[in-house]
């Protein structure tokens, strides 16, 4: 990188300016920036044969900076970055390159024009009442004739072949996803090259992990698993069988794989073993582990870290990144914060919400990481948890990643595979390789519970049953019912409550105490919402579960006799609650399960019943597979001025797996929570580091309740974007979590 002298400020086209320690301006030459960005984008896109596209996007993304108006502007600002579009006083430097792409390459240039036009503002809608691609292509821009011919000359990109096949069959979604991936390559390359000039220290912290990282992790995992084998839990032979099957199948070519293993069968470490071996054999670059809920991600991540710590002389933060809302800032480093931006590490752990919403997002910050999903091993834990109304677009994008971007996807599930293609499920995934040779046999060998049905149970009935047991878990569908039951049980050191009304730091502490009491054979009675399901490592002899979807019931059963140590099978009691389930997802899954179950006999978790459940919930719901019309937002138009009508911004707004109207309240819980709230009150704004720290102390409440309690129990800060609970003493319980009273004294359960 060349640092130009002050006397060159008048003659060198400038991309960026920064000041040295003496206040003297240092220039980042524009041509240098374009060439470096182009080379980075080429390298990123080469993983899916799109290198030429990435290169042209990099060359042309800042052509508008060659205008006299922009050069005068950046000199006048004397080092103030000029990157935010559409702000008063800013000079639009993105539209010029977008128009140039269309003029030079005609039809295919329109694809590049989306990429270039949105590289700061985000991918735009093709046509809408707001700022859109059509407007940008018609917009008058400042002349930029001073650009060198080596920058503006171009050749039509010839790769990748799959793009031309998609054009031939008029597959608008596939074409739009290619645009999204090139966009990811450009925005990441642009940011990294700008960072290298503007913030060299941050760039230095992005040192790449060692090239043999996968091998080092595999060796550490082998060592870790060998130590675990000392535990003589009865299920360990089945877990060893699962792990060996994963290693055997890892040699097969990249594509879709299915790992069907009942809860407690060791899916987490076995699927990781598969991915590590598979990545080394087939040259994949990273592993992305996707879990359905934030409540289990920290547990899985901590187990991964235990493995990483066995690698001598290599800090684990160079290998692993957690990207989710509940990340503990104590585990965060400067490197991991940077790696979250673009997922440039060997192992990423994230949530389904983060994963799928990023794949349909239009913002630059969300899209930067997408190109790193090419040539990756992606593990989807509990793959059947995709909401039915987003099922078709999600399966469509998974197909894109495997067919055109060289990735392998492992569909992990504790029940029957739900998303495979079949006669009555045309959108399902084809050519899935099952890792376990005989899933029904494995299910039988890991059957550790007996399921029984109860009649309608009032909360009073449940309290009586729970208090008669020494160690018992009760899972219900709503936070209100969880609190109602635990209140009736009365205060006792053996009684515990878990719900999203407790901030994540509080829940973590409570779970630690629950595990301690279970391990010490002490009395332990827990009432929880479903957040305890799907991988939370607790082991109860008895579990009560309110009627829910059969996959949820199977997960609840996984918290019972988890390690098979009981002399007899554990007991799981399914009951109908006196409370009506109003939330749409819970009501739908519960109704589907209820249609199948004879409440007097039978095993609701046998594979035949599970298959019938998914038939009702997924396969027979064709009218809801794309409820938000996501796929209809990508079209090919008979319009030479706008041949690709891709509404990226609209899709970004509409694709919300969790679409609750909630607002965050920070809880001053414990010493750290109090210190963070005190810090918030004096900060001029919320920086990224503080925001991540707050996630461990934040509870989401309905926006209506937030407004009602504003300046009564909630202190509003940062123009109402965030609230602080005024009194932990009055409005936060060590048992229940957040509880807010309205002026009449009635509790608002949020």
C-alpha distance (Angstrom), angle and dihedral (degrees) to the residues before:
residue distance angle dihedral
X1 . . .
X2 3.80 . .
X3 3.80 120.7 .
X4 3.81 107.8 -153.9
X5 3.78 122.7 -146.1
X6 3.80 124.4 -115.2
X7 3.82 91.8 -103.0
X8 3.81 89.0 59.7
X9 3.79 92.1 59.7
X10 3.80 89.9 89.3
X11 3.81 96.9 51.2
X12 3.81 109.3 28.7
X13 3.83 117.9 83.7
X14 3.78 103.3 -121.6
X15 3.80 130.1 -141.8
X16 3.83 97.8 175.8
X17 3.80 140.0 -7.4
X18 3.78 129.1 -151.5
X19 3.77 131.2 175.8
X20 3.77 124.2 -120.2
X21 3.82 122.6 -135.6
X22 3.81 89.6 -83.0
X23 3.79 93.9 52.6
X24 3.79 94.8 -105.4
X25 3.81 117.2 141.2
X26 3.80 118.6 -111.9
X27 3.78 116.2 -162.1
X28 3.80 129.3 -138.7
X29 3.80 103.4 -154.8
X30 3.80 114.9 -128.2
X31 3.81 96.7 -136.7
X32 3.79 90.1 48.7
X33 3.80 90.9 50.6
X34 3.81 92.9 49.4
X35 3.80 93.7 49.0
X36 3.81 94.3 45.4
X37 3.80 92.6 46.4
X38 3.81 90.3 47.6
X39 3.81 92.3 52.6
X40 3.80 92.3 48.2
X41 3.81 92.2 47.9
X42 3.82 89.7 47.5
X43 3.80 90.4 53.3
X44 3.81 92.8 48.4
X45 3.82 94.0 47.5
X46 3.79 94.1 44.8
X47 3.81 89.1 79.4
X48 3.81 86.9 74.8
X49 3.84 98.9 29.8
X50 3.79 92.3 -100.0
X51 3.80 96.6 115.5
X52 3.81 96.4 123.2
X53 3.78 90.9 50.5
X54 3.78 91.4 51.4
X55 3.79 90.7 47.6
X56 3.82 94.3 52.7
X57 3.80 91.7 45.3
X58 3.80 88.9 53.6
X59 3.80 93.6 46.5
X60 3.77 94.6 50.7
X61 3.80 104.9 32.7
X62 3.82 95.0 95.1
X63 3.79 101.9 30.2
X64 3.79 89.1 124.2
X65 3.80 88.9 67.2
X66 3.81 88.2 73.2
X67 3.80 89.4 71.4
X68 3.80 117.2 107.7
X69 3.80 88.4 -127.3
X70 3.79 93.5 59.4
X71 3.81 93.6 43.6
X72 3.81 90.8 51.3
X73 3.79 89.8 46.6
X74 3.81 96.6 52.1
X75 3.78 92.2 46.0
X76 3.78 90.5 49.4
X77 3.77 90.6 51.6
X78 3.80 89.3 51.5
X79 3.77 98.4 -150.2
X80 3.80 102.9 -16.5
X81 3.80 108.0 133.0
X82 3.82 112.7 -112.8
X83 3.77 99.2 -157.9
X84 3.83 107.1 113.7
X85 3.80 111.4 92.2
X86 3.81 126.1 -144.2
X87 3.80 94.8 20.1
X88 3.80 116.7 130.6
X89 3.76 109.9 -88.5
X90 3.79 94.8 16.4
X91 3.78 121.5 123.3
X92 3.81 116.5 -131.5
X93 3.79 104.6 -124.7
X94 3.84 99.1 162.9
X95 3.79 102.5 65.7
X96 3.81 95.0 63.0
X97 3.80 93.3 63.3
X98 3.80 91.9 44.7
X99 3.80 91.1 54.5
X100 3.79 91.5 44.4
X101 3.84 91.0 54.4
X102 3.80 91.1 55.3
X103 3.80 92.2 46.4
X104 3.79 94.6 49.2
X105 3.79 102.9 38.8
X106 3.82 102.3 23.4
X107 3.85 110.6 -161.8
X108 3.79 99.4 16.2
X109 3.77 89.7 39.3
X110 3.80 87.4 72.2
X111 3.80 88.5 66.7
X112 3.79 91.7 53.7
X113 3.79 90.2 44.7
X114 3.83 91.1 63.3
X115 3.80 88.7 52.3
X116 3.81 96.3 47.9
X117 3.81 97.4 40.0
X118 3.81 91.7 52.8
X119 3.78 101.6 41.8
X120 3.83 91.4 111.9
X121 3.80 105.8 15.1
X122 3.80 94.9 42.5
X123 3.80 130.1 -111.1
X124 3.80 109.4 -42.7
X125 3.77 135.1 -143.4
X126 3.78 112.7 -99.3
X127 3.78 92.0 -129.2
X128 3.82 128.6 2.0
X129 3.78 143.4 129.2
X130 3.79 89.2 -95.7
X131 3.81 128.7 61.4
X132 3.79 104.7 -50.1
X133 3.78 143.7 167.2
X134 3.79 92.9 -95.7
X135 3.81 90.4 56.8
X136 3.79 92.4 48.5
X137 3.81 92.2 52.7
X138 3.81 90.3 52.5
X139 3.79 95.6 43.0
X140 3.80 120.3 114.1
X141 3.78 110.1 -122.3
X142 3.78 133.5 -168.5
X143 3.81 115.1 -91.6
X144 3.80 113.4 -95.3
X145 3.81 100.3 -179.5
X146 3.80 92.4 139.9
X147 3.81 92.8 78.8
X148 3.84 112.5 118.2
X149 3.79 117.1 -108.6
X150 3.82 89.7 -122.7
X151 3.80 86.9 65.9
X152 3.80 101.4 42.8
X153 3.83 99.4 41.5
X154 3.78 114.8 94.6
X155 3.77 147.5 175.9
X156 3.77 125.8 -145.3
X157 3.81 108.2 -98.8
X158 3.82 111.4 -114.6
X159 3.79 99.5 -165.3
X160 2.97 150.7 112.3
X161 3.78 104.3 39.4
X162 3.80 92.7 -154.9
X163 3.81 90.2 64.6
X164 3.79 91.5 58.6
X165 3.79 90.7 46.6
X166 3.81 88.3 52.6
X167 3.79 90.2 50.1
X168 3.80 90.6 50.1
X169 3.81 93.5 52.5
X170 3.84 91.7 38.8
X171 3.79 93.2 -121.3
X172 3.80 98.9 168.9
X173 3.80 95.2 179.7
X174 3.81 93.5 54.2
X175 3.81 90.7 48.8
X176 3.79 92.0 47.9
X177 3.78 91.4 50.6
X178 3.80 89.9 53.3
X179 3.82 87.8 54.3
X180 3.80 89.0 50.9
X181 3.80 92.1 51.6
X182 3.82 93.7 48.6
X183 3.80 87.4 47.5
X184 3.80 88.9 54.3
X185 3.81 90.8 51.1
X186 3.80 91.8 50.5
X187 3.80 99.0 46.2
X188 3.80 92.5 46.2
X189 3.81 92.2 47.2
X190 3.81 92.1 46.3
X191 3.78 92.6 49.0
X192 3.80 94.3 46.5
X193 3.79 94.1 48.7
X194 3.80 91.7 46.6
X195 3.80 90.6 47.1
X196 3.80 91.2 51.2
X197 3.79 88.6 59.5
X198 3.79 101.5 34.4
X199 3.82 99.7 36.3
X200 3.82 111.7 19.6
X201 3.81 92.5 170.8
X202 3.81 92.4 60.4
X203 3.80 89.3 46.8
X204 3.81 89.8 52.0
X205 3.82 90.6 53.7
X206 3.80 88.9 59.3
X207 3.79 92.1 74.3
X208 3.78 108.2 154.6
X209 3.81 120.0 -109.3
X210 3.81 116.8 -111.7
X211 3.78 117.3 -73.6
X212 3.80 91.4 -120.4
X213 3.81 93.4 54.0
X214 3.81 93.4 123.1
X215 3.79 91.4 52.7
X216 3.81 91.9 47.7
X217 3.79 90.9 51.1
X218 3.79 92.2 47.7
X219 3.80 91.7 51.9
X220 3.80 90.7 48.7
X221 3.81 91.3 48.1
X222 3.80 91.3 51.6
X223 3.80 89.7 51.9
X224 3.80 91.7 47.6
X225 3.81 94.4 48.9
X226 3.81 91.6 47.2
X227 3.81 89.0 57.4
X228 3.81 91.1 48.8
X229 3.81 91.7 55.8
X230 3.81 88.9 74.7
X231 3.81 85.9 76.8
X232 3.80 106.6 91.0
X233 3.80 96.0 -155.5
X234 3.84 108.6 154.0
X235 3.81 92.5 -121.9
X236 3.81 93.2 58.8
X237 3.80 94.4 90.6
X238 3.81 89.5 56.0
X239 3.81 90.7 47.2
X240 3.80 90.3 52.2
X241 3.80 89.3 50.5
X242 3.83 90.5 52.2
X243 3.79 92.6 48.7
X244 3.81 93.3 49.7
X245 3.80 91.4 48.8
X246 3.81 88.9 53.1
X247 3.80 92.1 51.9
X248 3.81 91.4 47.7
X249 3.81 93.9 52.1
X250 3.82 94.7 44.1
X251 3.80 90.3 85.6
X252 3.81 92.6 66.0
X253 3.83 118.9 102.8
X254 3.81 119.3 -86.7
X255 3.78 117.6 -83.6
X256 3.78 137.0 89.8
X257 3.79 121.0 -19.6
X258 3.79 130.2 -178.8
X259 3.80 123.3 -148.4
X260 3.80 107.8 -169.5
X261 3.81 107.4 -174.7
X262 3.82 127.1 149.8
X263 3.80 117.9 -119.6
X264 3.78 112.2 -74.7
X265 3.80 92.6 28.0
X266 3.79 95.0 114.0
X267 3.83 100.1 -103.0
X268 3.81 94.8 153.5
X269 3.81 99.9 60.0
X270 3.81 94.7 30.1
X271 3.80 93.8 53.3
X272 3.80 88.8 48.0
X273 3.82 89.8 51.1
X274 3.82 88.8 52.1
X275 3.80 92.3 49.4
X276 3.81 94.4 48.0
X277 3.79 93.5 50.4
X278 3.83 92.9 40.5
X279 3.82 92.6 49.7
X280 3.80 93.0 52.1
X281 3.80 94.1 47.2
X282 3.82 94.9 47.5
X283 3.79 102.5 32.2
X284 3.79 98.4 -111.2
X285 3.78 115.5 166.6
X286 3.79 105.7 -143.9
X287 3.79 147.4 -3.4
X288 3.80 122.1 -119.7
X289 3.81 114.9 -163.9
X290 3.82 111.6 -162.5
X291 3.81 120.2 -167.3
X292 3.81 126.5 -174.0
X293 3.81 100.0 -128.7
X294 3.81 137.0 35.2
X295 3.80 88.9 -136.4
X296 3.81 92.2 74.0
X297 3.78 102.2 33.4
X298 3.80 95.4 83.5
X299 3.79 91.6 52.1
X300 3.82 92.1 52.2
X301 3.79 92.3 43.6
X302 3.79 91.7 52.1
X303 3.79 90.4 52.9
X304 3.81 89.6 50.9
X305 3.80 89.4 50.1
X306 3.79 91.5 53.1
X307 3.78 86.6 58.4
X308 3.81 93.5 45.7
X309 3.80 91.8 53.2
X310 3.80 88.3 65.2
X311 3.82 90.1 67.2
X312 3.81 105.7 95.7
X313 3.79 120.1 -129.4
X314 3.80 97.4 0.3
X315 3.84 122.5 104.3
X316 3.80 107.8 -129.5
X317 3.82 92.5 -134.9
X318 3.82 86.9 72.8
X319 3.79 89.0 64.0
X320 3.79 108.6 33.7
X321 3.80 137.4 45.6
X322 3.79 130.0 -177.3
X323 3.79 112.6 -151.7
X324 3.79 111.4 -173.8
X325 3.79 141.1 97.0
X326 3.82 100.1 -93.8
X327 3.80 99.6 53.9
X328 3.79 113.6 145.5
X329 3.84 107.5 -123.7
X330 3.82 89.7 -147.6
X331 3.80 86.7 70.9
X332 3.80 93.7 46.7
X333 3.78 123.3 99.1
X334 3.78 132.8 -174.9
X335 3.80 88.0 -101.5
X336 3.80 95.4 50.4
X337 3.81 91.1 49.6
X338 3.79 89.8 55.8
X339 3.80 93.1 43.3
X340 3.82 90.5 55.5
X341 3.80 87.7 64.8
X342 3.78 95.5 64.8
X343 3.83 107.7 3.1
X344 3.79 92.5 -122.5
X345 3.82 95.0 159.5
X346 3.82 132.8 95.2
X347 3.83 95.8 -110.1
X348 3.81 127.7 34.6
X349 3.80 124.4 -179.9
X350 3.77 115.7 -163.6
X351 3.79 143.1 146.7
X352 3.79 131.3 -97.0
X353 3.80 90.1 -114.0
X354 3.82 92.9 52.9
X355 3.81 92.0 43.7
X356 3.81 100.9 48.1
X357 3.80 97.7 35.4
X358 3.82 89.8 51.9
X359 3.80 90.0 53.9
X360 3.82 89.8 57.7
X361 3.80 99.1 35.3
X362 3.79 124.8 112.8
X363 3.81 100.3 -160.7
X364 3.79 118.9 107.0
X365 3.81 93.0 -131.9
X366 3.82 91.8 54.8
X367 3.81 95.3 43.0
X368 3.81 99.8 48.4
X369 3.79 92.8 87.8
X370 3.81 98.6 46.4
X371 3.80 97.4 90.3
X372 3.80 87.8 60.0
X373 3.81 88.6 65.8
X374 3.82 88.1 70.9
X375 3.81 112.0 97.9
X376 3.80 91.4 9.7
X377 3.79 134.4 132.8
X378 3.81 104.6 -125.5
X379 3.80 118.8 -165.7
X380 3.81 114.4 -162.1
X381 3.79 108.4 -163.3
X382 3.82 112.0 -153.3
X383 3.79 91.0 2.2
X384 3.81 91.6 -174.7
X385 3.82 92.3 71.3
X386 3.83 93.2 87.1
X387 3.83 105.7 120.9
X388 3.79 109.7 -110.7
X389 3.83 92.5 -123.8
X390 3.83 90.0 62.8
X391 3.77 96.8 36.1
X392 3.81 100.6 107.6
X393 3.82 98.3 47.6
X394 3.81 91.1 44.9
X395 3.79 93.7 50.9
X396 3.80 89.4 44.2
X397 3.78 92.7 56.0
X398 3.81 92.1 46.1
X399 3.79 88.8 54.0
X400 3.81 89.8 51.9
X401 3.79 92.2 53.7
X402 3.80 93.7 52.1
X403 3.81 100.4 37.8
X404 3.80 101.0 40.7
X405 3.80 108.8 16.7
X406 3.80 103.1 46.9
X407 3.80 97.9 -115.4
X408 3.77 130.5 140.7
X409 3.80 120.5 -142.0
X410 3.80 124.3 -159.3
X411 3.81 113.6 -157.2
X412 3.80 104.5 -153.4
X413 3.77 117.8 -167.4
X414 3.79 138.2 160.0
X415 3.79 91.1 -148.6
X416 3.79 137.6 41.0
X417 3.82 114.1 -45.6
X418 3.80 106.3 -91.2
X419 3.81 105.3 -173.8
X420 3.82 103.2 49.4
X421 3.79 116.7 119.8
X422 3.80 115.0 -101.3
X423 3.82 136.4 158.2
X424 3.80 93.9 -83.5
X425 3.81 94.9 37.7
X426 3.80 107.7 58.7
X427 3.81 96.1 169.0
X428 3.80 93.2 56.5
X429 3.79 125.4 117.9
X430 3.80 118.1 -88.6
X431 3.80 132.0 -148.6
X432 3.79 96.5 23.8
X433 3.81 114.0 171.9
X434 3.83 112.2 -143.0
X435 3.80 110.9 -139.3
X436 3.82 97.3 -161.2
X437 3.84 110.4 68.8
X438 3.80 94.8 -147.2
X439 3.85 114.5 16.9
X440 3.85 94.9 176.7
X441 3.81 90.6 55.2
X442 3.80 90.9 49.2
X443 3.80 90.0 48.6
X444 3.79 89.9 53.8
X445 3.81 93.8 48.4
X446 3.82 91.8 49.7
X447 3.78 96.2 46.4
X448 3.80 101.9 125.4
X449 3.79 103.3 155.7
X450 3.77 140.9 60.1
X451 3.81 116.1 -141.5
X452 3.79 119.7 -144.3
X453 3.79 130.6 179.8
X454 3.76 126.8 -132.0
X455 3.78 130.4 -162.9
X456 3.79 121.3 -111.5
X457 3.79 108.2 -45.1
X458 3.77 123.9 -153.7
X459 3.78 118.6 -154.0
X460 3.80 87.6 -105.6
X461 3.82 90.5 55.0
X462 3.77 90.6 50.6
X463 3.80 93.3 49.4
X464 3.80 90.3 53.9
X465 3.80 92.2 49.7
X466 3.80 94.4 46.1
X467 3.79 94.9 48.7
X468 3.81 89.6 53.9
X469 3.83 91.1 62.4
X470 3.81 128.0 74.6
X471 3.81 96.2 -149.3
X472 3.79 118.5 17.9
X473 3.79 141.0 146.4
X474 3.81 124.3 -150.8
X475 3.83 119.0 -168.0
X476 3.81 120.8 -166.7
X477 3.79 133.2 177.3
X478 3.81 101.7 -119.3
X479 3.79 137.6 47.9
X480 3.79 91.3 -133.7
X481 3.79 92.6 58.4
X482 3.81 92.5 45.1
X483 3.78 89.8 56.2
X484 3.81 93.4 43.5
X485 3.80 91.5 55.9
X486 3.80 97.0 44.5
X487 3.81 91.3 48.2
X488 3.80 91.0 54.0
X489 3.79 91.1 49.3
X490 3.81 90.2 62.4
X491 3.78 132.2 -137.5
X492 3.79 114.6 -47.8
X493 3.79 132.7 144.1
X494 3.81 88.4 -122.3
X495 3.83 94.4 56.3
X496 3.80 118.7 91.4
X497 3.78 135.8 179.3
X498 3.81 127.3 -161.0
X499 3.78 126.6 -172.3
X500 3.79 142.7 129.0
X501 3.82 87.9 -93.8
X502 3.80 85.3 79.7
X503 3.79 116.7 77.1
X504 3.83 113.3 -114.7
X505 3.82 93.9 -107.5
X506 3.81 89.3 54.4
X507 3.81 92.9 47.6
X508 3.80 91.4 50.5
X509 3.80 91.5 53.1
X510 3.82 91.4 47.3
X511 3.80 92.7 50.2
X512 3.80 90.5 50.5
X513 3.81 90.1 54.7
X514 3.82 91.7 46.3
X515 3.80 90.9 53.3
X516 3.80 90.9 47.7
X517 3.80 93.1 53.4
X518 3.79 92.4 45.7
X519 3.78 91.2 50.4
X520 3.82 92.1 48.0
X521 3.83 91.2 49.2
X522 3.80 91.8 -118.2
X523 3.79 125.8 147.5
X524 3.81 110.0 -79.2
X525 3.81 125.3 171.5
X526 3.80 116.2 176.3
X527 3.79 130.3 -172.7
X528 3.79 113.1 -168.5
X529 3.76 145.3 161.1
X530 3.80 117.1 -120.7
X531 3.80 91.1 -79.8
X532 3.82 87.7 95.4
X533 3.80 91.3 61.7
X534 3.79 129.5 85.2
X535 3.76 105.1 50.4
X536 3.81 106.9 -20.8
X537 3.78 102.1 142.9
X538 3.81 105.1 -126.4
X539 3.80 126.3 128.0
X540 3.82 120.2 -152.9
X541 3.81 127.7 171.5
X542 3.81 91.5 -141.9
X543 3.82 131.2 33.6
X544 3.80 129.5 -176.2
X545 3.81 115.1 -160.5
X546 3.78 128.5 -172.2
X547 3.80 112.2 -131.9
X548 3.81 109.9 -79.3
X549 3.79 140.1 141.0
X550 3.79 113.3 -43.5
X551 3.81 91.5 -115.6
X552 3.82 88.6 56.7
X553 3.80 90.8 47.8
X554 3.80 88.9 51.4
X555 3.80 89.5 52.0
X556 3.80 91.0 49.7
X557 3.80 88.7 51.3
X558 3.79 87.2 54.8
X559 3.82 88.9 67.4
X560 3.83 89.3 58.4
X561 3.82 121.4 83.9
X562 3.80 85.1 -17.6
X563 3.80 95.3 172.7
X564 3.81 96.4 35.0
X565 3.79 94.8 -119.4
X566 3.82 97.5 133.8
X567 3.83 116.3 103.2
X568 3.82 87.7 -129.3
X569 3.76 133.1 25.3
X570 3.79 117.7 -71.4
X571 3.80 117.7 -109.6
X572 3.79 124.6 -117.6
X573 3.80 116.4 -173.9
X574 3.81 118.2 -161.7
X575 3.79 115.1 -160.1
X576 3.76 141.0 176.1
X577 3.78 112.0 -120.0
X578 3.78 127.3 -136.4
X579 3.82 86.7 -131.6
X580 3.79 120.2 86.9
X581 3.79 116.6 -128.3
X582 3.80 106.3 -126.9
X583 3.79 99.8 171.3
X584 3.82 107.4 100.2
X585 3.80 98.9 -133.6
X586 3.82 93.9 47.8
X587 3.80 92.4 44.7
X588 3.82 92.7 50.1
X589 3.79 96.0 48.1
X590 3.81 92.4 43.0
X591 3.79 92.1 51.2
X592 3.80 91.9 49.3
X593 3.81 90.6 51.2
X594 3.80 93.2 45.6
X595 3.81 91.0 54.4
X596 3.79 90.0 60.3
X597 3.76 104.8 41.1
X598 3.73 128.3 89.2
X599 3.78 98.4 -152.4
X600 3.79 92.1 -148.6
X601 3.79 103.8 51.6
X602 3.76 147.8 8.2
X603 3.77 137.7 55.2
X604 3.83 111.4 -79.8
X605 3.77 90.1 -163.1
X606 3.79 100.1 57.3
X607 3.78 111.3 119.6
X608 3.81 95.3 -113.2
X609 3.81 92.1 56.1
X610 3.81 91.5 46.3
X611 3.81 90.0 52.4
X612 3.79 90.9 52.6
X613 3.81 89.6 49.0
X614 3.78 92.9 56.3
X615 3.77 89.6 45.7
X616 3.80 88.7 60.4
X617 3.80 97.8 38.9
X618 3.82 102.1 37.4
X619 3.77 115.2 7.8
X620 3.83 99.8 46.0
X621 3.81 93.8 45.3
X622 3.81 99.6 80.6
X623 3.80 92.3 142.0
X624 3.81 90.2 62.7
X625 3.81 101.6 41.5
X626 3.82 90.8 101.9
X627 3.78 100.2 18.9
X628 3.83 93.3 159.9
X629 3.82 93.2 49.5
X630 3.80 91.0 -122.5
X631 3.79 94.6 154.7
X632 3.81 91.5 49.0
X633 3.81 88.6 63.0
X634 3.82 91.4 73.2
X635 3.80 114.5 69.0
X636 3.78 142.7 153.8
X637 3.81 111.3 -126.4
X638 3.81 132.4 -155.2
X639 3.77 89.7 -126.6
X640 3.78 121.6 108.1
X641 3.81 90.2 -159.0
X642 3.81 92.0 55.9
X643 3.82 109.5 12.7
X644 3.81 94.4 161.2
X645 3.79 112.4 56.3
X646 3.80 101.0 -168.7
X647 3.81 116.5 163.1
X648 3.79 99.1 -160.6
X649 3.81 96.7 158.6
X650 3.81 93.8 50.0
X651 3.80 91.7 50.4
X652 3.79 90.1 48.8
X653 3.81 89.8 56.2
X654 3.80 95.1 43.3
X655 3.80 100.9 43.9
X656 3.79 101.7 83.9
X657 3.79 116.1 143.0
X658 3.78 88.1 -174.1
X659 3.78 106.1 38.5
X660 3.78 102.1 170.4
X661 3.78 121.0 145.7
X662 3.78 95.3 -128.5
X663 3.79 138.8 144.1
X664 3.81 129.5 -154.4
X665 3.79 124.7 -108.8
X666 3.80 118.0 -169.8
X667 3.80 114.2 -140.3
X668 3.83 117.2 -146.7
X669 3.81 88.5 -143.0
X670 3.78 116.5 161.4
X671 3.76 127.1 -15.4
X672 3.80 95.2 -58.1
X673 3.79 93.9 46.7
X674 3.80 91.1 51.2
X675 3.79 91.5 48.6
X676 3.79 92.1 50.0
X677 3.81 92.5 50.6
X678 3.79 90.6 49.5
X679 3.80 89.1 50.5
X680 3.80 91.4 50.6
X681 3.79 92.6 57.0
X682 3.81 92.7 60.5
X683 3.80 100.2 37.7
X684 3.82 116.1 103.9
X685 3.79 89.5 -144.4
X686 3.79 143.1 -8.4
X687 3.79 113.4 -88.8
X688 3.77 123.3 -162.9
X689 3.80 96.3 -106.1
X690 3.80 93.6 52.9
X691 3.80 91.4 44.6
X692 3.79 90.6 56.6
X693 3.80 91.6 48.6
X694 3.79 90.1 52.2
X695 3.78 93.0 56.3
X696 3.79 89.8 77.6
X697 3.80 90.0 57.6
X698 3.80 102.4 38.4
X699 3.80 130.9 106.1
X700 3.80 121.7 -169.2
X701 3.82 115.9 -134.4
X702 3.78 132.6 -178.5
X703 3.79 111.6 -83.9
X704 3.83 91.5 -125.1
X705 3.80 91.6 57.1
X706 3.80 89.9 45.3
X707 3.82 91.5 55.0
X708 3.80 92.6 45.4
X709 3.79 91.4 53.1
X710 3.81 97.0 41.9
X711 3.81 109.1 132.0
X712 3.81 89.3 -2.5
X713 3.80 103.1 75.5
X714 3.82 98.9 -18.2
X715 3.78 124.2 65.0
X716 3.79 110.9 -147.9
X717 3.81 118.0 -140.5
X718 3.79 136.6 172.9
X719 3.80 92.7 31.3
X720 3.79 93.8 -52.8
X721 3.80 96.8 -53.1
X722 3.80 91.4 115.5
X723 3.78 137.0 25.2
X724 3.79 134.0 -155.6
X725 3.79 121.1 -150.5
X726 3.79 104.8 -119.8
X727 3.79 98.7 -151.8
X728 3.78 126.8 26.7
X729 3.78 88.5 179.1
X730 3.80 93.5 60.8
X731 3.80 103.3 27.6
X732 3.79 108.8 29.6
X733 3.77 126.7 62.5
X734 3.79 128.4 -160.6
X735 3.80 86.1 -138.3
X736 3.81 105.6 36.6
X737 3.79 104.8 22.6
X738 3.80 119.2 -144.9
X739 3.80 118.9 17.8
X740 3.79 123.3 167.4
X741 3.80 127.3 -170.8
X742 3.78 124.9 -149.4
X743 3.86 121.0 -140.0
X744 3.82 91.7 -86.0
X745 3.79 91.4 55.6
X746 3.80 96.3 -109.5
X747 3.79 115.0 139.8
X748 3.78 117.8 -114.5
X749 3.78 109.3 -148.4
X750 3.77 106.2 -157.1
